[in-house]
Amino acid sequence: MLRRLLFLAALCALLPLLPGTPAAAQTGLRCFFETGFCIEGAIRQYWERHGGLAIFGFPIGPPQIEEVRDEQGRVIFIGPVQWFERDRLEDHRATGQGILAGRLGAEQLRDFTLQPLLTPPPAVDPPAARGCRYFPQTRHGLCPPYLQVWERSGGLQRIGYPISEPFLMTMGPWTGEVQYFERRRMERHTELPGAPVLLGLLGREQRLRVPSASCVTGMDPAFGDYAWQTYGLAMYLTGCPTVARRHIPLAEQWFERGLMIWTGQTFNTRIYSIRTTPLPVIWAGYADRWAPWEPESANLTPPPGLLEPKRGFGKVWREEPGVREALGWATTPERGDVGIVQTYTGGAAIYMPGINTVYLLGPNGQTWAFGRYP
């Protein structure tokens, strides 16, 4: 039975390649062995007429009824949609608009985690640079090589207006230049021959919550489900993760303008300094160089009601440039815990069950700390 189903799925995928009815007229079922999903009807016609696999990717879900919301969270469409690796196609035929591509670029870009990486639009519209186009509608420019990809991939209709300037972004192990559009994200892959500009897999990221660049080790379930539910934060942690370490001794201490966290991993004991005031919240990591035979403190005299940090916290606080000035004096004693730690090339995820809190330390010093869902 299984062989027969696989054979039928492969046969459906081959039908458009056989001589006979032109592809533009095909409306029957076309299935894809690669993902196990099919397309048909008006969505199939749109997919085949406007670039097919190269532009949209494989289907990653069945047609279904969904709500679509705008940037303010208001419902703007309820109707049939189907998700693809790079897109979400929406069936607006009931209102006479036909099939439309979803605004996945705008939906992802409104994620607050990206905002610190972006350059705001200029106050005055500048003239377009040579070889570029400027769009006053969104106050962003479009230059080579993105301009050529935009033009041959459907331009305004299927890509939309640019809604950012090019900027560096990290996704899993890949870091590179990207530019966001209303419906897409373009990525410049300089690590590949010819430095091609590729269309990002926004459909997979938004629908399946899977980063475009995969890692051998995934995010531990202790963080994974939570991080994805919290605005897809897992996409923005730098590099691939190590295997998560469980039952790790932890310690936390609060200061006048932030906190410090100690992670007592056997081979990689680290101390993280997190400055919370002024905004934005910024973290930095240090090796724990305090040894048990050293004095616990420097016997400093803190202001009334405050404390001098001790042991590893105290050594980092006193000796690492800028830490003491950034955090101020301690306001609480150290509090111990036992939790989970998963490190990245340039960050970490830490779960402290004693206070039911997840800390996510991401690129460029970005920091998120939230109470886990019950």
N, C-alpha and C positions, 0 to 999 in steps of 0.2 A: 504493500500500500504506500509506504513512504517513498519507494523508488518511483512509483507512478506519479505521485504528487510532484516530486522533484523534476521528473521528465516534463510534466505539463507546464510547470513554472518556466523551465528553460525554453520550451516550445513557444510559450507566450512572448518571451523576450525576443525570439528570433522572427516572429511573424512580420514586424515592420520591415525587416531586411529582405523579405521575399518579394519577387516581382508581382505586380498587380496594382491594387489601389494605392494612389499616392499617400505619403505619410500625412499630409495636411488634411486628408479626408478621414483618417482613422479615428474612430471613437470607441471601439470595443476595448476589451480588457487587454492591457499590456503589463506583464508581470516581470519582476526583476529578481533573479535568483540571488543576487548579491545581498539584498536586504529582506527579501521575502514579501515585499509589498507591491501593489499594482496601481496603475493609473488608468482612467477611462474617461470618456465623455469630453466635456469642454475643457477640463483641466489637462487631459492628455493632449488635446489639440494645441492648447496654449504652450505646454511644455515642449512639444515637438516643433512648433513653428518658431519659437523664440530662443533656440539655442540648445535645448535638450540637456544632455548630461553635462556638457562643458559649463553651462550657465547655472543650472539648477541643482545638479547632482541627482543621486538616486532618491526615490521616495523613502521616507523613514517612518511612515505611519499611514494608516488608512484614512480615507475621507471621513470627516466627522463634523459635528456642529460645535462651534466654539464662539466665545465672546472675544472681541478685539477692542482694546481700550486705547485711548490717546495718551499723550504725555501727562495729562492731568488726572488720569485714571478713569475718565468717563467712557462708558461703553459707546462705541461708534459703529459697531457692526456685530450682528449675530447671524451666523449662517454657515454654510459648508466651507471647510478649509481642508487643505492637505499639506503636510509638512514634507520638505525636501532637505537634503544636506545643506544647501546654501540658501534656502528660501522657504517662505510660507505662501502658497497660492490660495487666494480667497475668491469664492464664487459670488460675485455681486450682480449676477444676471437679473435677479429679481428687481433691482433698481435701475436696470438698463446700462450698467457700467461694465458688464462682462467680467472677465477674470482679471484680478489685480494682484500684484506682488505685495506682500506684507512689508511694513515699515520696520524691518528687524534692526536695521542700523540705528534708527532713532530710538527704538525700544531699548537696545543695549546701551547706547550712549547716555541715556538719561540715568543709568545706574550711577549713583553718587560715587562709587569707588573709582570711577575713571576721571572725575572732574579735576583732581589735583594735577593730572598729567596734561591737561589741555591748555592751549593758548587762547584767551578770549578774543573775539572778533575785534578788529580795529574800530576806533571811535568814528573815523571818517573813511568812507569807501576809497581805497587806493586804486590807482590805475593798474590794469592787468599787466603783469610782467610779460616780456617778450616770449611768445610761444605758449602763453597761459590764457585761461579764461577766468573772469571774476563774476561771481553771482551775487548781486545785491540782495536777492531774496533771502539768502542765509549769511551773507557777508563773509563768504569764504571763497578761496581761489582753487583752481584746478590746473595743475601743471603736468608736463611729461614726467615720468611715463604713465602716470595715472590717467591723464587726459585721453590718451590713445585707447587705453583699455575701456574707459567710460564710453567713448564713442562707438567702439565696435561691439560692446556688450549691451547695447540698448539705450544708452544715454539717459535722458531724463525720465523716460517711461518706465524703465526697468531697474535703473540704478538710483535715480533721484538726484536731488541737489547735494553738493558736498556740505556736510554739517560739522566738519572739523578741518584743521590744517593737518598735514602729515606730522606724526609724532611717534616716538618709540614706545612699544608696548611689549610686555612679557606674557607669554602663554605657555605654561609648562616649561619645557627645556628650550623653547624658541624665543628669541628677542629680536625684533626687527621693526622697520618703519611701516606704519599703517595709516590709512586715511579712511574716515567714516563718511558714509552717504546715508540718505534717508532709508534706503532699502538694503544696503550692502556695506561690507568692509573690504577694502583692498589691502593686500599685504605684499610688500616688496621683499622677496626672498633672495637676498644677495648671496646666501650660502649655496644656491643652486646655479648650474651653468646658465649664463645669460642674464642672471638676476631678474627672473620673471616677476611680474605683478600678478598675483593670484587672487581670486575671490574667496573670502573667508567662509568657513563652514558655519555660518550663523544659525542655520536651521538646526544643526546638531547641538550647538551650544545652548540655544534657547529652548529647544524642545526636549532634548535628551540630557541636558546639563553635562555635556562631555566637552572638555577643552579640545581645541583643534589639534594641538600638539600633544601626543600621548606620551606617557611615561611607563617604564617597566614596572615601577611600584606606584600604585594609586594612593589617593588620600584615604586614610583610615576611616572606617565607618563612624568612629567617634566624632570625627570632624566633617566627613564628607556630606552626609545628608543635611547637617546643620548649615554648613558653609554654602551649599547650593540654595537652600531655602532663604538664606540671608543675602539676597541680591547676587548670587553667583560668585561669591568671593573666591571660591576655589580656583577660578580662572586666573586670578591676578597674583597668586603666590609665585615667587620667583623660582624657576628651575624645577627639577623633579624631586619628589620626596624620598627620604630614606624610609626604611621599614619602621613603623611606629614602635616606640618603646612604652610598654605598659608597667604599672606599679612603680613609677619613677618617683623618688623623693623630690618634693617641691617646697619652695618657701616664697613668701610674698611679704613685702613691707611697703607701706605707704609713706609718702613724703609730702612736703608742702605743695609741690607742683608736679606730682606724678607718683610713680611706684617703681620698685625693682622686683624681678622674679628670678629665683635660682632654680635651675633644673639639674638635679644631681645624677646625671647619667654617668655610668661607670667609666666610659672612655671619652666623654665629651661634656664635662661639667661647664655649664654656661650661666652667665648672669646677663639679664636683659634689663636695660634702663628704658623706661617709658615716660616721656614728658607729656603731661596732659594740659598744661597751661604755660604759655598761651597756645591757642590752636594754630596750625593743625597738630594733632597728636603725632609724635615722632618717637621711634624706638632706635636703640643701638645695642649691639651685642658685644660681650667681652668674655674672655676666658676667666674662670675662677682661679686666681693664683694664690689665694690664701691657704696656708698649710696649718695643720692643728698645733704645731709647735710654736707658731707665731703668736704674739699678743692678740687678744680678741678685739681690742680697740686702741685708739690713740689717746684716750682719756681727755678728749676735748670737752669743753663746757658749752652745752647747747643753750639757746634761749629758754626761758621758763616754759614748761609744757611741751617741749620738743625733745627729741632723742638723737644721740649719735649712733649711726649704723655701725654694726659690728661684723667681724669675720669677713667673709667674701664681699658682702655688700659694702662694708666699711672700706675695704681696700680699693674696690672700684671707685667708690664715692670720693675717696681722698686722692687717688693717684691718676685716674683717667681724666684727661683734659676736658673740662666743661661739664662733667657730670654733676659735681657739687653745685655749681652755679645754676644748672638747669633744674635740679630737683629741690634744692633747699635741704632743710633738716628733716629727719624722719618724724612722723606724727604718730605712728603706731609701732609696737614691737613686731618682730618677725612672727609670721604665722605659718606653721608647717602644714603640708598636705601630701597626698600620694595620688598621682594622676597619670596622664598620658602625654607624651611629647613626640612630635614628628617634625624633623628638621628638613629644610629645603636648602638649595644652593645659597640663597640670600634671605632666609627667613625661617619661621617656625610656626607651628600650631601647638598650643598648650591647652590642656583641659584640666582645670582644678575643681574636682568634684565637691570639695568642702564648701566652696562658694558657688558651685554650679555655674561656672563661667568658662567660656572659651576665649582665648586670646589668639588672634591671627596676625602675624607679623609679616607684612608683605613688602613689595619693592619700594624703593625710594623712601624708606622709613615709614610707609603707611601702616597704620595700626587699627585693628578693630577688636573690640571686646564686648561680648554679649552674653547674657544668661542663656543657657541652653533651654530649648523647649522641654516641657515635662515629658 
